């Protein structure tokens, strides 16, 4: 009984410490394709939308995604100018919460067994193997959120796609806007001459006070 009390106290302290932390790292798997010529720094852009995005419910959802993407695009030197755009940019994002079906105990039961995996839902699609282990000294299987963002840039002069990038990440549920914003930063890392091939990009983020 004393052992159980000690373990419970240690676990509670760990959980409280984790909740108090306002800093974490967003890990994304990124793949980018760029054509020539290279996009000029300072180029002006506007957003375009697919019919499904124009009719999305709630209507403000695409506005929210574009605002996160715009901040990342401006950080790499592009400027929004709807009237004089040289580039037309299509952006998208989605999030799906998943629970490991092979965990001995479903989410919400204590104890359970921990699981962590990697998922990539961009071009090519693959799903990595997971790892099992103990979290905080006691086993547990919390839900994870698989997120994806995508950016497609076209030349407004001829409609030709000239830059395509995808980022995918899975992790414990955190602040959705901050996480998606970091993923857009990851997707645009190296712009306008990004590395080739699938790569891991880590972005440090912090909750506002």
N, C-alpha and C positions, 0 to 999 in steps of 0.2 A: 504494500500500500504506500509506504514511504517513497519507494522508487517511482511509482506512478505520479505522486504529487510533485516530486522533483522534476520529472520529465515534463509534466504539464506546465510547470512554472517556466522552465527553460524555453518551451515552445511558445508560450504566451509572450515572453520577452522578445523572442525572435520575430514573431508576427507583428508586435507593436513597433519594433525597430524598423521592419520593412515598410509598415504603413506610414511611419514618420518620414521616410526617405522621399525626397522630392526630385531625385536625380536618377536617371537610368539611361541605358543605351538601347537604341533601336537597331536591330540587325536585319539587313535586307539582302536578298539575292537579286542582283541587278544584271540585266542584259540590254545592250544598246547597239543600235545600228545607225550609222551616219553615212550620208552620201556626200559627194563633192559637187561644187565647192563648199568650203566650210562657211557656216553662218557667221556673218560679221558681228563683232561685239556692238552692242547698242542698237541692234535691229529692233524695229517696232512690230508689235504683234496684236492680234485680236483673237478671241476665242470663237470656235465654231461648235455646234452641237448636233448630235445625231437626233433623228425624230424621237427616239425613245428617251433621250435626255430632255428634249423640249417638252415632253408630255409626262415627265417623271413626277411622282407624288412622294413627299411634298414638293411643291414647285421650287422651294428655296434650297433643296438639297444640292442641285448642281451649282447654284451660286456659291454655296459653302465650299464645295470641292474646288471650284475655279479660284476662289480666294486663296486657298492653301497653295494651289499650284502657282498662282500669280506671284506670291511672295517668294517661292523658290526660283521661279523664272527671273525675277528681278535681281535676285542674289547672284545669278550667273551673268548679269549684264543686259538682259533684254528689257524693253520698255513697252508697256501697254499703250497703244494708240489706235483705237478702233477706226478712226477716220483715215489714217495714213499707214495702215499696217502693211508690212512687207511679208509677214508670216501669219499663217492661220494655224491655230493650235487647238487640238482636240484632246481633252483630258478626261480620265475616268478613274473611279475608285470603287472598291467594294470590300466588305468585311463579313466574314462568316464565323460564328462561334461553334467550335467543335469539342467533343469529349471523346477521349480514347475508349472505344467500346471493349477493348481487351483488358481494361483495368479490373482487378478482382473486386473492387468496390466502386460503384458509380459515384459521381460527384454529389456531395451533400452528405455522404456517410463517412464516419471516422472510426477506425483508420481505413486507409486505402493505400494504393501503391502508386508512386509518382511516375509520370511519363512525359517525355519531351521529344518532339520530332521536328523535322524541317520539311517545309512544303514549298514548291515552286509551281505556280499556275500560269506562268507566262508562256512565251513561245517554246514549244517542245514539251512542256509539262513533265515533271518528274516528282516523285515523292520519296524522301529519304527515310532511312531507318530511324526508329526512335531509340531512346535509352531509358532504362529503368533505374530507380534509385530512391533513397530516402531523402525527403525534404524536411529540414528542421528537426531531424531526429525521429519524427513520426511519419508514417506513410500517408500520402494524400494524392488525389487525382483531380486537380482543379481544371476548369475549362480553359481552352486556348482559343485565341482569335486569329484566324488566317486572313490577312489583308493583302490587297493588290492595288497598285496604282499604275497608270499607263499614260504616256504622253506621245502624241503624234504631231509632228510639225510639217506643214506644207508651205511651199512657195506660193504666195498669192498671185504671182504673175502668170503661172501656168498650172497651178493646182497640184504640182508634183510633190509627193512625200519626200522629205529630205532628212528627217531625223525621227527615230522611233526608239523609245526606251520603256522598259518595264521594271518594276520592283515588286517583290513579294516578301512578306514577313509573317512569322507566326510567333505568338507569345501570349503571356498572361494578359488579361484585359486591362488596359490602361486608358489614359485620356485619348479618346479617338482623334480629336483635331490635332493634338500635338504629335501623336504617332504618325498620322497620315502626312502631316507637314514634313516630318523628318524623312519619310519615305520618298516624298517628291524631291527633297534635297539629295537623297541617295541616288534616285533615278537620274538626276542631272549632274552627278559628280563627273568631272572631266569634260563637261560641255565647253566648247563645241567639238572637241577632238577626243572622245572617250576611248578607254581601252576596249579591246575586242574580247568577246567571250563572256561567259557567265562568271560573275565575281561577287564576293561578299563585301558589303559596304556597311560600316558601323557609324551611326550618328549619335552623339551625346545630346540628350535633351534634359530639360529641367522644368518642373511645374512652376508657374508664376506664383509669387508670394500671395 
